[in-house]
Amino acid sequence: MRGDSGAAVMVLQTSDVDNVNNEDSQATPTIRARTLSLRGLQGASDADRDFRFAIESDRAGPQSTSRLSLRRFQRTLHHMSLPPAFLMDIQGSFWRRYVPKILLSLACIIIYCEVVIYYLVLLQCTWPLLDSATQEHNIRSDPNAAPLKVMMVADTHLLGPFRGHWFDKLRREWQMKRTFATAMTLHQPEVVVFLGDLFDEGQWMDNVQFNRDVQRFKRIFPQAEKTKFIVAAGNHDVGFHYKMTKVLVDRFQRLFSESDSGVELITVKGSAFVSLNSIALEGDHCAICTEAEKELNRIEQIFNCSRTVHERRAVDRSCEALMAQLPHYTRPILLQHFPLYRANDRGCQDRDGGPNSDGNRERWEVLSKDMTARLLKLNPRAVFDGHSHHSCSIEHNGPQGPVPEWTLPSFNWRNKNNPAFVLSVFTPSNFAVSQCRMPQESTVMASYCVCLLALCIWLAVRRCRRNRYQGFIKLPMQRS
């Protein structure tokens, strides 16, 4: 290449033998290009990514050379009238080299924060072990039988057409879908219980909107072939008592339950679960409440008959028709949305940051005192519920002894930064419960920030090093 008159002439090639004389040989010494590695120029090696020039005068005598920075090197090339494409290539070579690495790093960050972290957190959860100290020895049970594995979830609150931004829905639903899928893969429960408030806007949706959200629910919480779902209604599904209608209750029960009343007895591997519509347990003799209480009375009679046969070893004729549903007596496990009555949450154990309520309102935050006493007459061995969005374990004084209750926190990030669910095992005469923490939303966001910051720092360091060391040029400082 030739520059302007009087400018140095440089021959850019991979050989190191050629000599080119300038038109004005007295003004400019002969320059020999000994090495060259320039990406983007014809003849340069694609594998060679360094900008290195060793250019020296062929005149005899001692020489003093200096190493130029990249910017001075670029200015020198500019004065030598190199094509603009070459100068642009120098600037763009960094990004062309590192864009694939950046994209790969971003993909790894997303996979970690949206998939891998769920496995890392939920692998710490295990099924609880049965304690012989809690065994009910007067209940007949097969000691060699494997316990029933039950996973319990509360307050999923799928957003409907009226509330929330589309990204809010997408983010929360993805979090619940990943948690549920990971838990099902790792723990493989035999029964999954949903303790109400499946939807956030069920009480306001028409039938078309409701059916659409039901399909969303089934996509987020798919039911495995060998897994049984038990679903209790919540106030966001059918409305509070003053808004609850038979149409709302019937469409919910038709899709999620085999009982029209909202009260149902379900027996699995010898353990008896009673699913209750808490909103219908108002005790004011409304049509829906009357139907629910009628079914509750029938279930109470089933347990009384079964206990009588168990204690007396004789079948009462009035109980023969009822014994088919519960042939071997076991104490019931209550599944509902509203907690049993408690004056406040100060007596709760295992609290997870929920509000320290000074007082709970009957029929709003908790069931009424009368209905709580009515349910405790069933002599349940455990009660599970939700509604408050925060965990609480507390013990009630039942007519025949203490009754433990577990209030589950919400399963949805929208309601709680640190959601959780319950893993429990049951036999007809024993049970154990453990809470499983899910990834916290703040932890996931912090992971994104740390990973992205580390990526930016790495790119900045790489570029600084490249700008400093990627090229040097040696030129004579004096002539002999």
C-alpha positions in Angstrom: 0.0 0.0 0.0 1.1 3.6 -0.7 0.3 6.6 1.2 0.6 10.3 0.4 3.9 11.8 -0.9 6.5 11.6 1.8 4.6 9.1 3.9 6.0 5.8 4.9 5.2 2.8 2.7 4.2 -0.5 4.3 3.9 -3.8 2.5 1.2 -5.9 4.4 1.7 -9.6 3.7 2.5 -12.8 5.6 6.0 -13.2 4.1 8.9 -11.4 5.7 11.2 -11.0 2.7 9.8 -8.3 0.4 11.3 -4.9 0.1 9.4 -2.0 -1.3 11.0 1.4 -2.1 9.1 4.6 -1.9 9.2 7.0 -4.8 11.1 9.4 -2.6 13.8 7.0 -1.4 15.8 9.8 0.3 12.8 10.9 2.4 11.5 7.5 3.6 13.6 4.4 4.5 12.8 1.0 3.1 10.4 -0.7 5.4 10.2 -4.5 5.8 7.1 -6.1 7.0 8.3 -9.0 9.0 5.0 -10.3 10.5 1.4 -9.5 10.0 -1.8 -10.7 11.5 -4.8 -8.6 10.7 -8.3 -10.0 10.8 -10.5 -8.9 8.0 -7.6 -8.2 5.5 -7.2 -10.5 2.6 -4.4 -13.0 3.2 -4.6 -12.8 7.0 -5.2 -16.1 8.9 -8.7 -16.4 10.4 -7.3 -18.3 13.4 -4.9 -15.4 14.3 -6.6 -12.8 16.5 -3.7 -10.7 17.5 -2.8 -7.3 16.0 1.0 -7.5 15.9 3.5 -5.7 13.7 7.2 -5.8 13.9 8.4 -3.2 11.5 11.9 -2.0 11.4 14.3 -0.1 9.1 16.7 -2.0 7.1 19.3 0.7 7.6 22.3 -0.3 9.6 23.1 1.1 13.0 21.5 1.2 16.4 17.8 2.0 16.6 15.4 3.1 19.3 11.8 1.8 19.0 8.7 2.6 20.9 5.5 0.7 21.4 2.4 2.5 20.4 -1.0 2.2 22.0 -3.9 0.9 20.0 -5.3 4.4 19.5 -2.0 5.7 18.1 -1.8 2.6 16.0 -5.2 3.3 14.5 -4.3 6.9 13.8 -1.2 5.7 12.1 -3.2 3.4 9.9 -5.6 6.2 9.2 -2.8 8.5 7.9 -1.6 5.6 5.8 -5.0 5.8 4.0 -6.1 2.3 4.9 -9.7 1.5 3.9 -12.5 2.4 6.4 -13.7 -1.2 6.5 -10.5 -2.2 8.1 -10.8 0.4 10.8 -14.4 -0.6 11.5 -13.2 -4.2 11.7 -10.8 -3.4 14.5 -13.6 -1.8 16.5 -16.2 -4.6 15.8 -13.9 -7.6 16.2 -14.4 -7.7 20.0 -18.2 -7.9 19.8 -18.1 -10.4 16.9 -15.9 -12.6 19.1 -17.9 -12.3 22.3 -21.5 -12.1 21.3 -21.9 -15.9 21.1 -20.3 -16.1 24.6 -22.6 -13.5 25.9 -25.7 -15.2 24.5 -24.6 -18.5 26.0 -24.0 -16.9 29.4 -27.4 -15.3 29.4 -29.0 -18.7 28.4 -27.2 -20.4 31.3 -28.3 -17.7 33.8 -32.0 -18.0 32.7 -31.9 -21.8 32.9 -30.4 -21.7 36.4 -32.9 -19.1 37.7 -36.0 -20.6 36.0 -35.3 -24.3 36.3 -32.2 -25.5 38.2 -32.9 -23.4 41.3 -36.2 -25.2 41.9 -34.4 -28.6 42.0 -31.7 -27.3 44.3 -34.3 -26.0 46.8 -36.8 -28.8 46.6 -34.2 -31.5 46.9 -33.8 -30.4 50.5 -37.3 -31.5 51.2 -38.0 -35.0 52.3 -41.1 -37.0 53.3 -41.4 -37.0 57.1 -40.8 -40.1 59.2 -43.5 -41.6 61.3 -42.9 -41.4 65.1 -44.0 -44.4 67.2 -44.8 -42.0 70.0 -47.8 -40.6 68.0 -49.1 -44.1 67.1 -52.8 -44.8 68.0 -52.6 -48.3 69.3 -56.3 -48.8 69.5 -56.7 -48.3 65.7 -56.2 -51.3 63.5 -53.5 -50.8 61.0 -51.1 -52.9 58.9 -47.6 -52.2 60.2 -46.1 -53.4 57.0 -48.2 -51.2 54.7 -46.5 -48.2 53.1 -47.9 -44.9 54.4 -49.9 -42.7 52.1 -47.9 -39.8 50.7 -49.9 -36.5 50.5 -48.8 -33.1 49.2 -50.9 -30.1 50.3 -51.1 -26.7 48.6 -53.1 -23.6 49.6 -54.0 -20.3 48.0 -52.7 -20.6 44.4 -54.8 -17.5 43.4 -54.6 -17.8 39.6 -55.2 -14.3 38.3 -58.3 -13.8 36.0 -59.3 -11.3 33.4 -59.7 -8.4 35.8 -56.6 -8.1 37.9 -52.9 -8.0 37.3 -50.6 -7.3 34.4 -49.9 -10.0 31.8 -46.3 -10.2 32.9 -47.5 -10.5 36.5 -49.6 -13.5 35.5 -46.8 -15.0 33.4 -44.2 -14.7 36.1 -46.4 -16.1 39.0 -47.9 -18.9 36.9 -44.4 -20.0 35.7 -43.2 -20.1 39.3 -46.1 -22.3 40.4 -45.8 -24.5 37.4 -42.1 -25.1 37.9 -42.5 -25.7 41.6 -45.4 -28.1 41.1 -43.7 -30.0 38.3 -40.4 -30.3 40.2 -42.2 -31.5 43.4 -44.1 -34.1 41.4 -40.9 -35.3 39.8 -38.9 -35.5 43.0 -41.4 -36.6 45.5 -44.2 -38.3 43.5 -47.1 -37.9 46.0 -50.1 -40.2 45.8 -52.6 -37.5 46.7 -52.4 -33.8 46.1 -54.8 -31.6 48.2 -55.7 -28.0 47.2 -57.0 -26.1 50.2 -59.1 -23.4 48.5 -58.7 -20.2 46.6 -57.5 -21.9 43.4 -58.6 -18.7 41.5 -58.3 -15.1 42.4 -61.4 -13.9 40.6 -63.7 -16.9 40.5 -66.5 -15.1 42.2 -66.7 -12.5 39.4 -66.1 -14.6 36.3 -68.8 -15.7 33.9 -68.9 -19.3 32.8 -66.8 -18.8 29.7 -64.1 -17.0 31.7 -64.3 -19.6 34.5 -63.9 -22.5 32.1 -60.9 -20.8 30.5 -59.2 -20.4 33.9 -60.0 -24.0 34.8 -58.0 -25.1 31.7 -55.2 -22.8 32.8 -55.2 -24.4 36.2 -55.0 -27.9 34.7 -52.0 -26.8 32.6 -50.2 -25.4 35.6 -51.1 -28.3 37.9 -51.4 -31.3 35.6 -52.8 -34.4 37.3 -50.6 -37.5 36.9 -52.3 -40.8 36.1 -51.8 -42.4 39.5 -52.3 -39.2 41.5 -55.6 -38.3 43.2 -56.6 -34.6 43.5 -58.7 -33.4 46.5 -60.0 -29.9 46.1 -61.8 -27.7 48.7 -63.5 -24.5 47.8 -62.3 -21.1 48.9 -63.9 -17.6 49.2 -62.2 -16.4 46.0 -63.6 -19.5 44.2 -67.2 -19.1 45.1 -67.3 -15.8 47.0 -67.8 -15.0 50.7 -71.0 -16.1 52.3 -72.9 -12.9 51.4 -71.9 -13.3 47.7 -72.0 -17.1 47.4 -74.7 -18.4 45.1 -75.8 -21.9 44.1 -74.6 -21.3 40.6 -71.1 -20.5 41.7 -70.9 -23.4 44.1 -72.4 -25.9 41.6 -70.0 -25.0 38.8 -67.0 -25.3 41.1 -68.1 -28.6 42.6 -69.0 -30.0 39.2 -65.4 -29.6 38.0 -63.5 -30.3 41.1 -65.5 -32.6 43.4 -67.9 -35.6 43.3 -70.1 -34.0 46.0 -72.7 -31.3 45.2 -72.8 -30.1 48.8 -69.2 -29.2 49.1 -68.7 -31.7 52.0 -67.2 -35.0 51.0 -65.7 -38.1 52.7 -62.8 -39.6 50.8 -61.0 -42.7 51.9 -57.5 -43.6 50.5 -55.4 -46.5 51.8 -57.4 -46.6 55.0 -57.1 -42.9 55.9 -60.3 -40.9 55.9 -60.3 -37.3 54.6 -63.2 -34.9 55.0 -63.2 -32.1 52.5 -65.3 -29.1 53.6 -66.7 -26.0 51.9 -65.8 -23.5 54.7 -68.0 -20.8 53.2 -71.0 -23.0 53.6 -70.3 -23.6 57.3 -71.9 -20.3 58.3 -74.6 -21.8 60.5 -77.4 -19.4 59.4 -79.5 -22.1 57.7 -79.1 -20.7 54.2 -80.0 -23.2 51.4 -76.4 -24.0 50.6 -75.4 -24.1 54.3 -78.3 -26.5 55.1 -77.2 -28.9 52.4 -73.6 -28.8 53.6 -74.7 -29.4 57.2 -76.9 -32.3 56.2 -74.0 -34.0 54.5 -71.8 -33.2 57.5 -74.3 -34.9 59.8 -74.3 -38.0 57.6 -70.5 -38.2 57.6 -70.5 -37.8 61.4 -72.9 -40.7 61.6 -70.6 -42.8 59.4 -67.7 -42.3 61.9 -69.9 -42.9 64.9 -71.1 -46.2 63.4 -67.6 -47.3 62.4 -66.3 -46.4 65.9 -69.1 -48.4 67.5 -68.4 -51.4 65.4 -64.7 -51.1 66.1 -65.2 -50.9 69.9 -68.0 -53.4 70.3 -67.1 -55.8 67.5 -70.7 -55.9 66.4 -72.6 -54.3 63.6 -75.7 -52.2 64.4 -78.4 -52.7 61.8 -78.9 -49.0 61.4 -75.2 -48.7 60.5 -75.0 -51.5 57.8 -75.7 -49.1 54.9 -73.1 -46.6 56.2 -70.3 -49.0 56.9 -69.5 -49.6 53.3 -67.9 -46.2 53.0 -65.7 -46.7 56.1 -65.4 -50.4 57.0 -62.5 -49.9 59.4 -62.6 -47.0 61.9 -60.0 -44.3 61.7 -60.1 -40.7 62.9 -60.9 -38.2 60.2 -58.5 -35.6 58.7 -60.3 -32.3 58.0 -59.4 -30.4 54.8 -60.9 -26.9 54.5 -60.1 -23.3 53.5 -60.9 -21.3 56.6 -58.9 -22.0 59.8 -60.7 -23.1 62.9 -61.5 -20.3 65.3 -58.5 -18.8 67.2 -58.7 -15.4 68.8 -55.4 -14.3 67.3 -52.2 -15.6 65.9 -50.0 -15.1 68.9 -50.2 -18.8 69.8 -49.0 -19.9 66.4 -45.9 -22.0 66.1 -43.7 -22.1 63.0 -44.8 -18.6 62.0 -43.2 -17.3 58.8 -43.4 -13.6 59.0 -47.2 -13.2 58.9 -48.9 -10.3 60.6 -49.2 -10.8 64.4 -52.9 -10.3 64.4 -54.5 -8.7 67.5 -57.8 -10.4 66.6 -59.4 -12.6 64.1 -62.9 -12.0 62.9 -65.3 -14.9 63.0 -66.5 -16.0 59.5 -63.9 -13.7 57.8 -60.4 -14.8 58.9 -61.5 -17.9 60.8 -64.6 -20.1 61.3 -67.1 -19.2 64.0 -66.7 -20.6 67.5 -69.9 -22.6 67.2 -68.8 -24.3 63.9 -65.3 -24.9 65.3 -66.9 -26.8 68.2 -69.1 -28.6 65.8 -66.1 -29.9 63.7 -64.1 -30.8 66.8 -66.9 -33.2 67.8 -65.8 -35.3 64.8 -62.7 -36.0 66.9 -60.3 -35.3 64.0 -56.7 -36.3 64.3 -55.5 -33.3 62.2 -56.9 -30.2 60.5 -55.4 -28.6 57.4 -56.4 -25.2 56.0 -55.2 -22.0 54.4 -56.8 -18.5 53.8 -54.3 -16.4 55.8 -51.4 -16.8 53.3 -49.1 -17.4 56.3 -48.2 -20.6 58.1 -49.3 -21.4 61.6 -49.4 -24.6 63.6 -51.6 -24.6 66.7 -53.3 -27.1 69.0 -57.0 -27.1 69.9 -58.7 -28.7 72.9 -61.2 -31.2 71.5 -63.8 -33.1 73.4 -61.6 -36.2 73.3 -58.2 -34.7 73.4 -55.9 -32.2 71.7 -56.4 -31.6 67.9 -53.4 -30.2 65.9 -54.1 -27.7 63.1 -51.8 -26.6 60.3 -52.5 -23.4 58.4 -50.6 -23.5 55.1 -48.9 -20.4 53.6 -49.8 -19.3 50.0 -48.2 -21.2 47.1 -48.0 -18.0 45.0 -45.2 -15.4 45.0 -47.8 -12.7 44.5 -49.0 -13.3 48.1 -45.8 -14.2 49.7 -42.0 -13.9 49.1 -41.3 -17.2 50.8 -44.1 -19.6 49.8 -44.3 -23.2 50.9 -46.3 -26.4 50.8 -46.7 -29.4 53.0 -45.5 -33.0 52.6 -47.3 -35.4 54.9 -47.6 -39.2 55.4 -50.6 -41.0 56.8 -51.6 -44.5 58.0 -54.9 -45.3 59.6 -53.3 -44.9 63.0 -50.5 -42.4 62.6 -49.3 -39.4 60.6 -46.4 -37.0 60.2 -46.1 -33.5 58.7 -43.3 -31.4 57.3 -43.2 -28.1 55.5 -41.3 -27.7 52.3 -40.0 -24.2 51.4 -40.0 -23.1 47.8 -37.5 -20.7 46.2 -37.9 -17.2 47.4 -38.7 -14.5 44.8 -36.1 -12.2 46.3 -33.5 -15.0 46.0 -34.2 -15.5 42.3 -34.1 -11.8 41.6 -30.8 -11.5 43.5 -29.4 -14.4 41.5 -30.2 -12.7 38.3 -28.6 -9.4 39.5 -25.4 -11.2 40.7 -25.0 -13.3 37.5 -25.6 -10.3 35.2 -23.2 -8.1 37.2 -20.5 -10.8 37.0 -21.1 -11.1 33.3 -20.7 -7.3 32.8 -17.5 -7.2 34.9 -16.0 -10.1 33.0 -16.8 -8.4 29.6 -15.3 -5.1 30.9 -12.1 -6.8 32.1 -11.7 -8.7 28.8 -12.2 -5.6 26.7 -9.7 -3.6 28.8 -7.1 -6.3 28.5 -7.7 -6.6 24.7 -7.4 -2.8 24.3 -4.1 -2.9 26.2 -2.4 -5.9 24.8 -4.0 -6.7 21.5 -1.4 -4.9 19.3 1.9 -3.1 19.3 4.0 -1.5 16.5 7.7 -0.7 16.4 9.0 2.2 14.4 12.4 3.8 14.3 12.8 6.9 16.4 16.1 8.1 14.8 18.1 7.5 11.7 21.7 6.6 11.4 
